[in-house]
Amino acid sequence: MKKLKSICVYCGASDAVSPGYIALAVELGRELAKRDIRLVYGGGGVGLMGACARAAHESAGEVLGIMPRFLLQKERIFEDVEHRIVEDMHTRKQMMFDESDAFIVLPGGIGTLEEAVEILSWARLGLHQKPMAFLDEDGFWEPFFDLMEKIIDGGFTPESFRSLLVHSDSPQTAIAALDDRVVVIDV
């Protein structure tokens, strides 16, 4: 039985980044479509966000974009896919969470980091058990994982928290690790 039906992807919305990051986003979008896993993302048509969504859509994948009204001009909504326009960032983040079974974090800036850390905080508070993979090919997220080790080793977060986190260098291994970790609740 396939466990993962929908993955939320957090990533940068800047086109002024390394072409390797854009290529990784494209590879992830194609892999999600290939595995028939819906991509839930921030709705933009620029940067890694747009590259991942276009690749998933062009590979016949299902894509849901969720965009706050105030970012319509800045992140230029990708209109070829289903999207929902919301009033604020809180609503966007809650809807992205609600629509997803797990999360993949590609390289990005402060907004990407903030979204990932908020979801990890919710997990730490016991509000969910959805796993998260950080995906890069060049060690982009290594400093974050070093910090997480200090947080766990320092006793601020329990050892068991490690089971929710994955650091991967390919979309295939990230998705497989998430599928192994996702908790399916029969309703």
Backbone as CSV, one residue per row, in Angstrom:
resi,resn,N_x,N_y,N_z,CA_x,CA_y,CA_z,C_x,C_y,C_z
1,MET,0.836,-1.179,0.000,0.000,0.000,0.000,0.882,1.243,0.000
2,LYS,0.615,2.149,-0.932,1.344,3.411,-0.996,0.883,4.298,0.151
3,LYS,1.832,4.762,0.943,1.486,5.592,2.094,1.416,7.071,1.740
4,LEU,2.404,7.548,1.002,2.467,8.971,0.677,1.578,9.311,-0.508
5,LYS,0.651,10.197,-0.277,-0.217,10.662,-1.359,0.090,12.107,-1.739
6,SER,0.666,12.856,-0.763,0.872,14.277,-0.962,2.074,14.747,-0.142
7,ILE,2.997,15.445,-0.791,4.179,15.988,-0.098,4.215,17.494,-0.304
8,CYS,4.394,18.205,0.796,4.589,19.647,0.755,6.073,19.916,0.544
9,VAL,6.381,20.778,-0.405,7.769,21.147,-0.674,7.965,22.618,-0.314
10,TYR,8.929,22.859,0.557,9.350,24.217,0.902,10.649,24.489,0.167
11,CYS,10.760,25.674,-0.445,11.982,26.000,-1.180,12.015,27.475,-1.530
12,GLY,13.153,27.895,-2.049,13.359,29.289,-2.397,12.545,29.741,-3.594
13,ALA,12.221,31.043,-3.596,11.461,31.646,-4.687,12.302,32.679,-5.429
14,SER,13.609,32.452,-5.476,14.513,33.369,-6.162,15.100,32.681,-7.392
15,ASP,15.166,33.434,-8.492,15.805,32.916,-9.701,17.314,33.156,-9.679
16,ALA,17.799,33.949,-8.731,19.217,34.309,-8.661,19.994,33.316,-7.806
17,VAL,19.827,32.030,-8.109,20.488,30.980,-7.330,21.283,30.075,-8.268
18,SER,22.057,29.205,-7.678,22.850,28.253,-8.445,21.950,27.408,-9.353
19,PRO,22.337,27.217,-10.613,21.553,26.363,-11.514,21.389,24.936,-10.971
20,GLY,22.337,24.490,-10.151,22.226,23.158,-9.568,21.016,23.020,-8.658
21,TYR,20.665,24.097,-7.951,19.484,24.063,-7.088,18.199,23.992,-7.913
22,ILE,18.187,24.731,-9.002,17.024,24.678,-9.902,16.887,23.266,-10.477
23,ALA,17.997,22.680,-10.890,17.975,21.316,-11.447,17.465,20.304,-10.410
24,LEU,17.857,20.478,-9.154,17.390,19.587,-8.096,15.878,19.722,-7.911
25,ALA,15.367,20.943,-7.980,13.925,21.175,-7.870,13.177,20.518,-9.026
26,VAL,13.735,20.614,-10.230,13.133,19.970,-11.406,13.111,18.453,-11.217
27,GLU,14.222,17.904,-10.771,14.305,16.460,-10.548,13.270,16.006,-9.516
28,LEU,13.109,16.786,-8.453,12.125,16.434,-7.429,10.711,16.489,-8.002
29,GLY,10.384,17.519,-8.733,9.054,17.626,-9.340,8.734,16.441,-10.231
30,ARG,9.688,16.057,-11.051,9.490,14.901,-11.940,9.310,13.609,-11.146
31,GLU,10.101,13.451,-10.076,10.024,12.230,-9.261,8.681,12.130,-8.541
32,LEU,8.180,13.244,-8.043,6.868,13.227,-7.393,5.787,12.806,-8.390
33,ALA,5.830,13.368,-9.597,4.849,13.002,-10.624,4.972,11.531,-10.998
34,LYS,6.191,11.061,-11.155,6.441,9.657,-11.514,5.836,8.701,-10.487
35,ARG,5.902,9.096,-9.218,5.392,8.246,-8.137,3.931,8.528,-7.813
36,ASP,3.301,9.396,-8.594,1.894,9.751,-8.391,1.666,10.332,-6.994
37,ILE,2.584,11.197,-6.574,2.464,11.904,-5.296,2.192,13.372,-5.614
38,ARG,1.107,13.887,-5.061,0.755,15.283,-5.312,1.766,16.218,-4.651
39,LEU,2.163,17.246,-5.386,3.027,18.307,-4.881,2.147,19.415,-4.321
40,VAL,2.357,19.747,-3.055,1.731,20.910,-2.436,2.855,21.904,-2.211
41,TYR,2.666,23.146,-2.653,3.754,24.121,-2.534,3.160,25.521,-2.450
42,GLY,4.020,26.506,-2.344,3.604,27.879,-2.110,2.940,28.605,-3.258
43,GLY,2.831,27.985,-4.424,2.067,28.555,-5.519,2.829,29.413,-6.507
44,GLY,4.075,29.743,-6.222,4.832,30.653,-7.077,5.345,30.026,-8.358
45,GLY,5.660,30.903,-9.299,6.188,30.465,-10.580,7.652,30.816,-10.759
46,VAL,8.333,31.230,-9.688,9.730,31.651,-9.770,10.614,30.769,-8.903
47,GLY,11.907,30.815,-9.165,12.892,30.095,-8.362,12.678,28.597,-8.342
48,LEU,13.142,27.976,-7.266,12.990,26.531,-7.108,11.515,26.157,-7.047
49,MET,10.721,27.047,-6.451,9.288,26.817,-6.323,8.656,26.605,-7.704
50,GLY,8.899,27.531,-8.606,8.332,27.433,-9.949,8.910,26.263,-10.729
51,ALA,10.211,26.014,-10.578,10.863,24.917,-11.303,10.284,23.568,-10.892
52,CYS,10.089,23.370,-9.608,9.545,22.102,-9.107,8.112,21.905,-9.598
53,ALA,7.303,22.945,-9.489,5.898,22.850,-9.907,5.767,22.622,-11.411
54,ARG,6.541,23.350,-12.211,6.479,23.160,-13.664,6.887,21.744,-14.048
55,ALA,7.952,21.237,-13.421,8.425,19.880,-13.735,7.379,18.838,-13.370
56,ALA,6.756,18.985,-12.210,5.707,18.035,-11.806,4.533,18.110,-12.769
57,HIS,4.112,19.332,-13.084,2.970,19.526,-13.990,3.267,18.986,-15.394
58,GLU,4.439,19.286,-15.927,4.819,18.818,-17.267,4.995,17.303,-17.319
59,SER,5.171,16.672,-16.165,5.296,15.209,-16.080,3.957,14.564,-15.703
60,ALA,2.873,15.318,-15.881,1.502,14.853,-15.621,1.224,14.594,-14.143
61,GLY,1.937,15.307,-13.273,1.696,15.180,-11.843,0.633,16.145,-11.369
62,GLU,0.065,15.829,-10.220,-0.924,16.703,-9.599,-0.188,17.727,-8.739
63,VAL,-0.595,18.987,-8.862,0.078,20.081,-8.146,-0.982,20.994,-7.538
64,LEU,-0.769,21.362,-6.283,-1.620,22.342,-5.611,-0.741,23.461,-5.089
65,GLY,-0.980,24.678,-5.559,-0.267,25.848,-5.080,-1.149,26.656,-4.142
66,ILE,-0.556,27.141,-3.069,-1.301,27.939,-2.091,-0.549,29.255,-1.895
67,MET,-1.188,30.345,-2.281,-0.518,31.644,-2.351,-1.296,32.714,-1.576
68,PRO,-0.620,33.429,-0.686,-1.290,34.568,-0.055,-1.420,35.717,-1.055
69,ARG,-2.512,36.399,-0.979,-2.831,37.476,-1.933,-1.686,38.489,-2.055
70,PHE,-1.060,38.856,-0.941,-0.035,39.908,-0.981,1.239,39.481,-1.717
71,LEU,1.403,38.185,-1.995,2.594,37.717,-2.717,2.335,37.455,-4.207
72,LEU,1.133,37.724,-4.672,0.796,37.424,-6.069,1.769,38.065,-7.060
73,GLN,2.145,39.301,-6.855,3.064,39.973,-7.774,4.497,39.495,-7.589
74,LYS,4.925,39.345,-6.339,6.315,38.993,-6.049,6.649,37.565,-6.486
75,GLU,5.799,36.600,-6.140,6.101,35.196,-6.442,5.422,34.710,-7.722
76,ARG,4.667,35.580,-8.375,4.060,35.308,-9.687,3.468,33.897,-9.770
77,ILE,2.254,33.773,-9.344,1.564,32.492,-9.290,1.713,31.701,-10.593
78,PHE,1.887,30.398,-10.442,1.980,29.491,-11.587,0.559,29.046,-11.918
79,GLU,-0.025,29.695,-12.896,-1.459,29.548,-13.172,-1.851,28.257,-13.879
80,ASP,-0.887,27.461,-14.335,-1.217,26.228,-15.054,-1.672,25.102,-14.134
81,VAL,-1.569,25.309,-12.829,-1.939,24.268,-11.868,-3.040,24.778,-10.951
82,GLU,-3.669,23.845,-10.244,-4.673,24.231,-9.254,-4.013,25.103,-8.197
83,HIS,-4.674,26.173,-7.832,-4.138,27.011,-6.772,-5.272,27.607,-5.950
84,ARG,-4.911,27.933,-4.735,-5.839,28.579,-3.815,-5.198,29.874,-3.345
85,ILE,-5.959,30.942,-3.404,-5.494,32.234,-2.936,-6.045,32.430,-1.525
86,VAL,-5.137,32.718,-0.584,-5.537,32.909,0.804,-5.155,34.319,1.245
87,GLU,-5.628,34.710,2.410,-5.429,36.089,2.852,-4.107,36.350,3.562
88,ASP,-3.494,35.320,4.153,-2.285,35.593,4.926,-1.380,34.364,4.971
89,MET,-0.164,34.568,5.486,0.825,33.494,5.565,0.386,32.382,6.514
90,HIS,-0.256,32.752,7.619,-0.700,31.725,8.566,-1.661,30.748,7.884
91,THR,-2.608,31.277,7.135,-3.574,30.422,6.438,-2.866,29.567,5.398
92,ARG,-1.909,30.154,4.685,-1.138,29.403,3.685,-0.424,28.224,4.337
93,LYS,0.297,28.494,5.427,1.073,27.436,6.072,0.175,26.351,6.656
94,GLN,-0.942,26.739,7.238,-1.856,25.747,7.801,-2.447,24.877,6.700
95,MET,-2.826,25.489,5.585,-3.417,24.736,4.479,-2.377,23.800,3.850
96,MET,-1.147,24.261,3.703,-0.094,23.404,3.159,0.127,22.206,4.082
97,PHE,0.114,22.446,5.385,0.244,21.364,6.360,-0.923,20.381,6.236
98,ASP,-2.135,20.904,6.223,-3.335,20.058,6.173,-3.394,19.198,4.922
99,GLU,-2.866,19.699,3.823,-2.952,19.002,2.531,-1.816,18.006,2.301
100,SER,-0.917,17.825,3.272,0.295,17.033,3.053,0.452,15.904,4.063
101,ASP,1.106,14.834,3.593,1.447,13.693,4.446,2.865,13.815,5.011
102,ALA,3.709,14.589,4.335,5.119,14.722,4.708,5.657,15.985,4.030
103,PHE,6.935,16.295,4.313,7.543,17.532,3.821,8.927,17.266,3.255
104,ILE,9.257,18.001,2.190,10.623,18.025,1.675,11.047,19.488,1.621
105,VAL,12.236,19.748,2.148,12.777,21.101,2.175,13.976,21.150,1.236
106,LEU,13.842,21.907,0.170,14.941,22.161,-0.758,15.716,23.382,-0.261
107,PRO,16.869,23.678,-0.850,17.566,24.902,-0.464,16.655,26.128,-0.616
108,GLY,16.849,27.065,0.286,16.052,28.282,0.271,16.582,29.270,1.287
109,GLY,15.864,30.349,1.456,16.289,31.409,2.354,15.560,31.369,3.688
110,ILE,15.435,32.535,4.287,14.823,32.671,5.611,13.392,32.144,5.616
111,GLY,12.610,32.438,4.581,11.220,31.970,4.532,11.133,30.456,4.512
112,THR,11.992,29.820,3.745,12.034,28.360,3.671,12.395,27.776,5.027
113,LEU,13.430,28.338,5.635,13.869,27.866,6.946,12.766,28.059,7.984
114,GLU,12.115,29.207,7.955,11.051,29.499,8.921,9.907,28.497,8.776
115,GLU,9.498,28.194,7.548,8.412,27.230,7.344,8.793,25.857,7.886
116,ALA,10.000,25.420,7.584,10.446,24.100,8.047,10.525,24.050,9.570
117,VAL,11.089,25.083,10.180,11.242,25.084,11.632,9.878,25.147,12.322
118,GLU,8.934,25.873,11.751,7.599,25.909,12.365,6.963,24.520,12.370
119,ILE,7.077,23.796,11.270,6.508,22.441,11.205,7.239,21.520,12.183
120,LEU,8.550,21.661,12.302,9.301,20.870,13.282,8.882,21.227,14.705
121,SER,8.621,22.496,14.959,8.153,22.916,16.276,6.802,22.286,16.599
122,TRP,5.920,22.258,15.622,4.607,21.617,15.831,4.790,20.137,16.163
123,ALA,5.733,19.480,15.491,6.004,18.068,15.783,6.553,17.920,17.199
124,ARG,7.463,18.798,17.571,8.058,18.752,18.913,6.997,18.927,19.990
125,LEU,5.964,19.718,19.691,4.871,19.946,20.632,3.838,18.822,20.620
126,GLY,4.065,17.806,19.751,3.157,16.666,19.689,1.904,16.905,18.869
127,LEU,1.911,17.927,18.019,0.732,18.239,17.216,0.613,17.390,15.953
128,HIS,1.703,16.742,15.568,1.676,15.850,14.403,2.893,14.941,14.436
129,GLN,2.894,13.944,13.531,4.027,13.018,13.391,4.481,12.933,11.945
130,LYS,4.272,13.979,11.171,4.629,13.980,9.758,6.138,14.169,9.615
131,PRO,6.796,13.289,8.852,8.248,13.398,8.694,8.659,14.486,7.702
132,MET,9.944,14.886,7.802,10.475,15.944,6.954,11.860,15.546,6.442
133,ALA,12.056,15.702,5.148,13.364,15.464,4.534,13.944,16.785,4.050
134,PHE,15.224,16.992,4.331,15.960,18.137,3.811,16.796,17.603,2.654
135,LEU,16.615,18.186,1.484,17.205,17.662,0.259,18.196,18.653,-0.328
136,ASP,19.430,18.199,-0.505,20.451,18.993,-1.188,21.481,18.034,-1.775
137,GLU,22.311,18.554,-2.668,23.375,17.735,-3.269,24.760,18.255,-2.906
138,ASP,24.801,19.331,-2.133,26.085,19.983,-1.867,26.310,20.302,-0.393
139,GLY,25.551,19.676,0.487,25.719,19.930,1.912,25.055,21.201,2.403
140,PHE,24.170,21.785,1.617,23.490,23.034,1.981,22.900,22.963,3.388
141,TRP,22.273,21.848,3.729,21.592,21.718,5.021,22.474,21.143,6.139
142,GLU,23.738,20.844,5.868,24.606,20.284,6.914,24.704,21.166,8.157
143,PRO,24.842,22.491,8.034,24.888,23.317,9.252,23.595,23.207,10.081
144,PHE,22.472,23.068,9.403,21.210,22.897,10.126,21.218,21.596,10.922
145,PHE,21.697,20.520,10.304,21.747,19.234,11.004,22.775,19.243,12.134
146,ASP,23.861,19.993,11.964,24.810,20.169,13.068,24.117,20.853,14.250
147,LEU,23.338,21.884,13.963,22.599,22.579,15.007,21.578,21.652,15.665
148,MET,20.862,20.863,14.879,19.882,19.931,15.447,20.560,18.934,16.388
149,GLU,21.756,18.477,16.018,22.499,17.566,16.905,22.816,18.242,18.233
150,LYS,23.225,19.524,18.190,23.507,20.257,19.421,22.244,20.412,20.267
151,ILE,21.132,20.668,19.609,19.862,20.822,20.322,19.467,19.508,21.006
152,ILE,19.613,18.403,20.288,19.271,17.088,20.853,20.282,16.695,21.930
153,ASP,21.571,16.824,21.621,22.614,16.477,22.595,22.532,17.340,23.852
154,GLY,22.066,18.565,23.699,21.932,19.471,24.835,20.703,19.211,25.683
155,GLY,19.876,18.254,25.250,18.701,17.895,26.026,17.480,18.767,25.784
156,PHE,17.530,19.633,24.780,16.387,20.499,24.489,15.298,19.794,23.689
157,THR,15.675,18.737,23.016,14.750,17.947,22.209,15.129,16.481,22.408
158,PRO,14.137,15.600,22.524,14.458,14.189,22.789,15.127,13.493,21.597
159,GLU,15.891,12.458,21.910,16.565,11.642,20.878,15.582,11.153,19.816
160,SER,14.381,10.816,20.237,13.377,10.259,19.320,13.032,11.212,18.177
161,PHE,13.320,12.494,18.350,13.010,13.488,17.323,13.772,13.223,16.029
162,ARG,14.947,12.588,16.159,15.760,12.286,14.970,14.974,11.464,13.946
163,SER,14.046,10.639,14.410,13.313,9.763,13.485,12.406,10.539,12.530
164,LEU,12.086,11.781,12.846,11.262,12.597,11.956,12.075,13.300,10.876
165,LEU,13.403,13.342,11.038,14.263,14.113,10.141,15.083,13.230,9.208
166,VAL,15.203,13.664,7.979,16.006,12.973,6.976,16.870,14.019,6.281
167,HIS,18.142,13.703,6.057,19.007,14.549,5.226,19.383,13.694,4.028
168,SER,18.967,14.110,2.851,19.126,13.284,1.664,19.777,14.066,0.533
169,ASP,20.420,13.327,-0.376,21.054,13.977,-1.523,20.380,13.641,-2.846
170,SER,19.219,12.965,-2.795,18.479,12.706,-4.032,16.986,12.652,-3.737
171,PRO,16.169,13.072,-4.689,14.722,12.980,-4.496,14.261,11.550,-4.216
172,GLN,14.878,10.585,-4.875,14.467,9.197,-4.706,14.667,8.732,-3.268
173,THR,15.844,9.008,-2.697,16.096,8.565,-1.329,15.282,9.373,-0.324
174,ALA,15.052,10.650,-0.602,14.231,11.471,0.298,12.804,10.927,0.361
175,ILE,12.221,10.652,-0.793,10.843,10.154,-0.832,10.750,8.775,-0.184
176,ALA,11.704,7.912,-0.475,11.695,6.568,0.126,11.797,6.658,1.644
177,ALA,12.655,7.532,2.163,12.810,7.680,3.608,11.536,8.227,4.235
178,LEU,10.894,9.172,3.578,9.635,9.702,4.105,8.557,8.621,4.113
179,ASP,8.503,7.846,3.036,7.500,6.780,2.952,7.689,5.768,4.078
180,ASP,8.946,5.499,4.433,9.231,4.579,5.540,8.815,5.153,6.891
181,ARG,8.790,6.477,7.004,8.531,7.125,8.291,7.095,7.597,8.488
182,VAL,6.349,7.736,7.408,5.000,8.305,7.526,4.099,7.357,8.318
183,VAL,3.287,7.943,9.156,2.348,7.184,9.967,0.978,7.261,9.290
184,VAL,0.421,6.098,8.955,-0.886,6.059,8.312,-1.931,5.812,9.395
185,ILE,-2.915,6.698,9.432,-4.004,6.566,10.399,-5.263,6.169,9.637
186,ASP,-5.792,5.001,9.955,-7.032,4.553,9.327,-8.210,5.251,9.994
187,VAL,-9.057,5.819,9.161,-10.229,6.520,9.703,-11.492,5.751,9.404
